[in-house]
Amino acid sequence: MKGLLKITGIFMIACFLLPLSFSYAADINTLVDQFKQATDLQRQQILKDNFASDISASGIVSNVEEYNYFKEKTDTLKKYYRISTQTQNTPQDTPYEVVFLYKNESEVKDIPKGERLEAAGKIIKIVDERLQITVWIFSGELTEQEKDLFKQDLSL
């Protein structure tokens, strides 16, 4: 009987904590909504749990530009190409923007403003800009050096 009560208690705790878990986002809408509703401490956990995870997203291109990442500790500068999208809303009305980051100019140079872009990649950053959430997605394979470079923004 004690064993059954112990198992039931553990099951009840697991069922209670499961909805509070922010470790996995099924899609970008879920991730954005979870991030918006989370406390600062929970946001750090969301970032840790989702960093370099696969995700796909889409949006209307608002700008394509060169973007430089600088790592202060090693004095390293890396050039990338950033595609910003127009603000859109999740089904729960959370405004968000997607930023796609590419290594090669040739991958982005022919993408016009106003075109709908759908792409997959790795989550490298999620930022609450108070009026909207911005999710940064790296297109391509992340090397260990790049993971280290992007982690500096996350305080991981």
N, C-alpha and C positions, 0 to 999 in steps of 0.2 A: 504493500500500500504506500509506503514512504517513497519507493522508487517511482511509482505512478504519479504521486503528487509532485515530486521533483521534476519529472519530465514535463508534466502539465505546466508547472511554473516556468520552466525554461521556454516552453513553446509560447506561453502567454507573453513573456517578455520579448521574445523574438517578433511576435506578431505586433506588439506595441511599437517596437523600435523600427521595424521595417519601413513604415511610411515616412519616418523621419530621416531615413538614409538618403544622402545626396551623392552617393558614390558613382552612380551610373546614369547616364542620360540616353534614352532610347533614340532621341532625335534632337535637332537643334532647338525646336520649340520647347521641349521639356527641359533641356539644359538652361535655356534663357530664363524660363519661369522659375526653376529651382534657384538659380543664382539671384534673381531679383528678390525672392522671398527669404533668402538665407541671411543669417547674421554674418558679421565679419569673420568670426571663427569658422562657421560652416562654409563660407566662401573659400577660405584657405583650403579646407578639406576637398571641396569640389574641384578646385584647381589641381591639387595633388592627385586626386583620383582620375581626373580626365586629361591631364597633360600628356600629349603625344598619342591620345586615343584617336581612332578613326571616326570621322564624321563627314556627312555630306550636307551641303547647303546650297541655296540659290538666292539670287537677288538681281536687281536692275543696277547695272554699272553706273556709278556716279563719277568715278575718276580712276585713271591708271597713271601711276607715277613711280619714279625711282624712290627707294627707301633704304636708308642706311641704318644698320644695327651696330652699336658700339659697345664693346665689353670693356669696362673700366679696368678690371683687375689685370687683364692681359694686354690692354691697349690694342685690341683687335677691332678692325672695322670690316664689316661684311656688307656688300651691296645686294639688295633684293629689289623686287618689283611688286608694288602693292596695288591691288584692285579693291577699291572701296565700293560698297553698294549703298543704294538708297535705304533709308530707314523703312522698316516693315514691322508688322505686329504679329505676335503669337496669337493663337486662338483665345488666350486669356488677356489679350490687349496689352501685352508687355512690348514696348517698342525696342527694336534691336537693329543693329547693323552687322553685316558680315564683312570682314577684311580677309581677302585671299592674298597670300604671300608666295611669290614665285622666285626661283633662282635665276632663270634665264629671261632676258628681254624678249627673245624670239617667241616665247610662249604667250606674251601679253601685248606685243606691239600692234597687232591688228584687231584688238578688241575695242569696239567703239562704245562711246558713252551712250547710255540708254538701252544697250543690249541686255537681254536676260542671260545671266551666267549661272550655270549649275556645275558644281565641282565638288570633289571629295579631297580630303587631306587629313592632316593631324592637327588637333587643337594645341595651340601654343600660348594662347593668352585669352583671358576673359576679363573685361573691364566694365565696371559700373560707372558710367559718365553722368550719373544722376538723372539725366533725362532719357537715357537709353542704355542698353547693354551692348557692348561690342565684343564679338567673338572673332578671334584671329585664327585663321586656318592656313597651315603651311601645305602647299601643294608639292608633293614629291616625298621621297624618303628622307627622313631626318637622320643625319649623322650624329654621332656622340658629341662632336664639337658643336654642332648646331643646337642640340638639346641643351648643352651647357650654356650656350649663348642666350637662348630664349628663357631658360630657367631663372636668369638673373632678374627678369621682370616679375617673376612670381614669388620671389623670396623663398624658394624651396631649398 
